[in-house]
Amino acid sequence: MFHAIRSLLALEREDAKTHAGALALFSKHFVVSAEKFSKKDVADVMYVQSMRSKGDYVDYYLPTPEEVRRTIELAKSFVKKVQLYLAANDIKFVIWGKYDN
């Protein structure tokens, strides 16, 4: 999801090195000002990020099967939404400062 967001940010000539930074810029450019994605999309990314953080930083954390299923489904759904957005805007390849279709 982080890299899907970064692909969108590239269209705005923005980038972020952290998950929090990427989410903030995504919200700014694609949710608040442009309304291309929803607040639910942001909440979904935040949920998946929280699950990733628990897995990385909480000792002995073991997600439930339902948490695993939900996390996978949210990630797949979000990435698909980004792919559809890029396809709908006829964006196939992005190079900083230049867009090739």
N, C-alpha and C positions, 0 to 999 in steps of 0.2 A: 504494500500500500504506500509505503514511503516513496518508493521509486515511481509509482504511478502518479503520485502528487508532484514529485519533482519534474516529471514529464510535462505536466500542466503548467508548472511554474516557469519552465523554459519558454513557454509561449509568451509569458509576461516579462521575459528577460530577468527573472528572479531565480534565486537558488537558496537553499538552506542546507546546512550541514547536520542539523539536528532534527529529530522528529518533531519537537515542540516548535521549532522555527518553521519547518515545512507546513505544519498544521496552521500556524498563525497566518502565514502568507497565503495558503490555500483559502482560508476563511475570508481573508481580506479581498482577494481577487476573484474568487469563484462562488462565494456564498453571500457575503454582505453586499458588495457593490454590484455584482453581476447577476446574482441569483441563478447561476447555472447549475449549482448543486445545492442540496438542502442542508438545513441544520441537523437533520437526522444523519446525513452522510458524515458530518463532523463528529457527531456522537458515536457513530459506528467506528470511525477511525480511532477515536479516543478509547473506546472499549477494547479494540484489538491491541492498541498500544499498551493499555494497562495490563492486558493478559501477557503480552511480550515482556513487559517489565517485571511482572511477578515471576515469570519463568526464569528471567535472567538474574534477578536480585533477591528473591525470597528463598531462603534456605528451605529445602524439602517441600517446595510447593508442587503439588500435583493437581492439575486441573481435572475437573469432572468430565466425563464423556460429553455431557451436554455443553459445557464451556468450550470444549474442543470443537464440537460440531458447529456451535454458533460462531466461533471465531473464524473457522474455515469458510463458512457460508458468507459471513460479512465481508471477508477479504475478497472472495471470488466475485461477489456481487459488486463491490466497489471498483475493483479492477475492470470488470466488464463495463461498468458505467463510464469509466474513463476512456476505455477503448471505443465505446459507442460515441462519446463526445468528440474524440479525435477524428473518428471516421466521418461523423456528420459534418464536421468542419473541414473535411478533405485534407486532413493533416496526416501525412505518411512518414515524414522524416523532418527532424528539426535540427538545425545547426545554429549556434548563437549568431544572431544578426541576420540570418537568412533562412527562408522557408522554402523547401523544395517539395513539390507535390508529386 
